[in-house]
Amino acid sequence: CCSVRCGLAAGAALGALVAVLGGILIPVGKTVIRSTVEKEAVLEPGTTAYDNWVSADAPVYRQFWFFHVKNPEEVVKNGTTPVVEERGPYTYRTRYLPKENVTYGNDSTVSFMLPLGAIFEPSLSVGPEDDTVTCLNLVVAGAYTLVPEYLHWVLDLAIKGTNSSLFQRRSVRELLWGYQDPVLTALTGRPDLTGLFVPYNGTADGVYTVYTGKDDISKVGLIHSWRGNRTVNFWQDRYCDMINGTDASSFPPFLDQTKPLFFFSSDICRSVSASFERSRDLRGIRVFRYVLLPETLAAPVDNPDNHCFCRDTQVTRNCTLAGALDISSCQDGKPVYISLPHFLHGSAVLQQNVLGLHPSPEHHMTYLDVEPTTGFTLSFAKRIQMNMMYGPSQRITVLKKVKDFTIFPILWLNETAELDQETADMFQQQLFSRVRLLEAVQYSLLGVGLAAFFLCLVGVLVAWRKHWN
């Protein structure tokens, strides 16, 4: 009996020791995991982060939906409210070229250029690039703002002399990548190309300089400067000109879901933030979904942080208009306004001035799916609408019936990418499998040790009870 009791006591002690070992391994394991992630997240050759950061393996697509105007003549002749219908998508593969001119600095930074290019994908489009749509005349709307009002009569002569109007019919290819506009040629005397993305192919976004994270992993990927400047100079305000966060392709590891993620987008010429919405499963990997909040493009009266983004008090109704951002200062003065598709979260007047819009958070919000341990963005959808502004004029015939300033939608785009199964498997093998194995060992030791301890302890108590009885 003594040997049985002694054996059970020894088993309880051994179980307790194993449980303590499992408990000790939990913080030790977390330290090992953190050390491994920090090592692999640094942007330098040989790390997992660098291999994914510098390459262009994951396909990124840009889908375009155009707003076709159904009643252009009625709008010009009678001042009727425009009616539009959405046509698309027309899909292009973009970001298929790796980063160029990757150069390391002496202050734990790396600089690079991001080449721009677009390849049409017919199988992912509703039709060919030769499809035509009736949309706002880009030059007429642009010249309305760029040409001084006292010279509007000159613009009117150019419009009439070229049989142009407030609206035009153009192919998808022309609107995106350029065409010779007769009004522009008449005004400048040069056959320059105009279009929404002219020039694009063969150009680059940058130079970007970002922190590598080698000295401080909490700064990895954060933008140090863009085009050689620590701030942008579009808003003439210290706050709005700040470049905050990363380029959204990755973030510093070990995310805190209570804190927003900041990133800079050259497409909208400013920094924005995204807030945690929910966790989800992406090909077996848990990710955090972050979304842009309605406050991002809110009117300054509702979000004072946006005060310096309000530039034209007349068009924005004394800065009370929500949902449209005037980026003319970074578009050579062209009256371009950025919004969410279909003016999602915008003021009601934006949809009242143009009929046929149907905003939907599910289809039109911007989101990022970020793996919380590494900070890698594994899926995203950047959704932006491009608009131009025009207003009433007594000297331009095609604008005489216009009653108010109108921010008119031309197209919206969805730039999207998602982790494929092959890359997901690679992530699982290189990082998450090790993490899960370590966690399994930790909790197995803890569980087995506690079970052995309590079973043996119960056995000892039962044996002692029998002995004394």
Secondary structure, 3 states (H helix, E strand, C coil): CHHHHHHHHHHHHHHHHHHHHHHHHHHHHHHHHHHHHHHHHCCCCCCHHHHHHHCCCCCEEEEEEEEEECCHHHHHHHCCCCEEEEEEEEEEEECCCCCEEEEECCCCEEEEEEECCEEECHHHCCCCCCCEEEEECHHHHHHHHHCCHHHHHHHHHHHHHCCCCCEEEEEHHHHHHCEECHHHHHHHCCCCEECCCCCCCCCEEEEEEEECCCCCHHHCCCEEEECCECECCCCCCCCCCECCCECCCECCCCCCCCCCEEEEECCCCEEEEEEEEEEEEECCEEEEEEECCHHHHCCCCCCHHHHHHCCCCCCCCCCCCCCCEECHHHCCCCCEEEECHHHCCCCHHHHHCCECCCCCHHHHCCEEEECCCCCEEEEEEEEEEEEEEECCCCCCHHHCCCCCCEEEEEEEEEEEEECCHHHHHHHHHHHHHHHHHHHHHHHHHHHHHHHHHHHHHHHHHHHHHHHHC
